[in-house]
Amino acid sequence: MKKLIIIFCIIFFSCGTQNSQIKLKTIKDSNFSVQYPNNWVRFGSMGYVFFRPKELRKIRPDFELNSISLSKNPFYIEKFNGVENTLNEHGRTLRRGEINKEYVLSKLPEGSKYIYKIESTIERQSFKEKFKRFEFFYVRDSKLDYIEFHMEEKLFDKYFDDAMLIINSFEPK
């Protein structure tokens, strides 16, 4: 019985120690509020907001691909040929530097903050590594907007929990 109590105490206190080290920062502006861990850094200009792990920013300060970004390119609902058709077209469309992409569009459960998610695996020019991207879509002011997590495939799982913390804390205004 004593062994079970000791094991429980070790697990309980070690879990508490890890979580207490993470501090959250908050950004608020007229369009949104979002929280991010203190081991990530916010950057961007011209109204664009990106988040990246500090350790990656130190290695390659100018590399924007390993990041979370808040979209500045919403889709206007009145121009839709159906939301799913528009999102499938978006999912298929290659962006600058992309040479191949596979994607899956998912409708999220009723009552979720986000209504659709696109998961993509991407091959890029000048990179041997593949990239993964998750895009989460929501409606605001008759526009379909999104927040995306884009990371090299080999780093994706390492930063996934932090990225989801940021994405789930996002509140459009």
C-alpha positions in Angstrom: 0.0 0.0 0.0 2.9 2.4 0.8 4.4 1.7 -2.6 1.1 2.8 -4.3 1.0 6.0 -2.3 4.6 6.8 -3.1 4.1 6.1 -6.8 0.9 8.3 -6.8 2.8 11.2 -5.1 5.7 11.0 -7.6 3.4 11.0 -10.6 1.2 13.8 -9.2 4.0 16.1 -8.3 6.0 15.5 -11.4 3.0 16.3 -13.6 2.4 19.5 -11.6 5.9 20.7 -12.0 5.9 20.4 -15.8 2.7 22.3 -16.2 3.6 25.1 -13.8 6.6 26.0 -16.0 4.5 26.9 -19.0 3.4 30.5 -18.8 0.9 31.9 -21.3 1.0 35.3 -23.0 -2.1 37.0 -24.5 -2.5 39.1 -27.5 -5.7 41.1 -28.0 -6.6 43.5 -30.8 -9.8 44.6 -32.5 -10.2 41.3 -34.4 -9.1 38.6 -32.0 -7.5 37.5 -28.8 -5.2 34.5 -28.5 -2.9 33.0 -26.0 0.5 31.4 -26.6 3.2 29.7 -24.5 6.2 31.7 -23.4 8.5 29.3 -25.2 7.0 30.6 -28.5 7.5 34.0 -30.1 5.1 36.2 -31.9 6.2 38.0 -35.1 4.8 39.5 -38.3 4.1 42.8 -39.9 1.5 44.5 -42.0 -1.3 43.0 -39.9 -0.1 39.4 -40.2 0.5 37.5 -37.0 2.7 34.4 -36.7 3.8 32.3 -33.8 6.9 30.1 -33.8 8.8 28.1 -31.2 11.6 30.3 -29.9 14.2 27.5 -30.4 13.3 27.4 -34.1 13.3 31.2 -34.4 16.9 31.2 -33.1 18.1 28.7 -35.6 16.5 30.4 -38.7 15.0 33.8 -37.9 13.8 34.4 -41.4 12.1 31.0 -41.9 8.3 31.5 -41.7 7.2 28.0 -42.8 7.5 26.4 -39.3 4.8 28.5 -37.6 1.1 29.1 -36.8 -0.4 32.0 -38.7 -3.7 33.9 -38.4 -5.1 34.3 -41.9 -5.4 37.6 -43.6 -7.2 36.1 -46.6 -10.8 35.3 -45.7 -13.3 33.8 -48.1 -16.4 35.9 -48.6 -19.4 33.7 -48.1 -21.6 35.4 -50.7 -19.0 34.4 -53.4 -19.1 30.7 -52.4 -20.2 27.9 -54.7 -20.9 26.0 -51.5 -18.6 26.0 -48.5 -17.3 22.5 -49.1 -16.6 23.2 -52.8 -14.7 26.3 -51.9 -12.7 24.5 -49.2 -11.9 21.6 -51.6 -10.7 24.1 -54.2 -8.6 25.8 -51.5 -7.2 22.4 -50.4 -6.2 21.5 -53.9 -4.6 24.8 -54.7 -0.8 24.9 -54.5 0.7 27.9 -52.9 4.0 29.6 -53.8 6.9 27.1 -53.6 4.6 24.0 -53.3 5.0 21.3 -55.9 2.7 18.6 -54.6 0.0 18.4 -51.9 -2.4 15.8 -50.6 -5.2 17.0 -48.3 -8.2 15.8 -46.4 -11.2 18.0 -45.7 -13.2 17.3 -42.5 -16.4 18.8 -41.2 -16.1 19.3 -37.5 -18.8 18.4 -35.0 -21.7 20.8 -34.4 -21.0 23.3 -31.6 -17.2 23.4 -32.3 -15.4 26.7 -32.5 -14.2 25.7 -35.9 -16.5 24.3 -38.6 -14.0 22.6 -41.0 -10.4 21.4 -40.9 -8.0 20.7 -43.8 -5.0 18.4 -43.1 -2.4 18.6 -45.8 0.9 16.9 -46.5 3.1 19.1 -48.8 6.2 18.8 -50.9 8.0 22.1 -51.5 10.6 23.3 -53.9 14.1 23.4 -52.4 13.2 21.1 -49.5 13.8 17.4 -49.1 11.5 17.2 -46.1 7.7 17.1 -46.4 5.6 19.6 -44.5 2.3 19.2 -42.7 -0.4 21.8 -42.4 -3.6 21.9 -40.4 -6.1 24.7 -41.2 -9.1 25.4 -39.0 -11.9 27.4 -40.5 -14.5 29.6 -38.7 -17.2 32.1 -39.8 -16.8 35.8 -38.8 -18.7 38.7 -40.3 -20.0 36.7 -43.3 -16.5 35.6 -44.0 -14.9 32.2 -43.8 -11.5 32.7 -42.1 -8.9 30.3 -40.7 -5.9 29.8 -38.5 -3.2 27.4 -39.7 -0.4 25.3 -38.2 2.4 24.6 -40.8 5.5 22.7 -39.8 8.1 20.3 -41.2 6.7 16.8 -40.9 9.7 15.7 -38.7 8.9 18.6 -36.2 5.0 18.5 -36.4 4.4 16.1 -33.6 6.9 17.8 -31.3 5.0 21.1 -31.4 1.5 19.7 -32.0 0.3 20.1 -28.3 1.6 23.7 -28.1 0.0 24.5 -31.5 -3.3 23.1 -30.5 -3.2 25.2 -27.2 -2.8 28.3 -29.3 -5.4 27.3 -31.9 -7.9 26.4 -29.2 -7.3 29.7 -27.3 -8.0 31.8 -30.4 -11.2 33.9 -30.0 -12.3 36.0 -33.0 -14.1 39.3 -32.1 
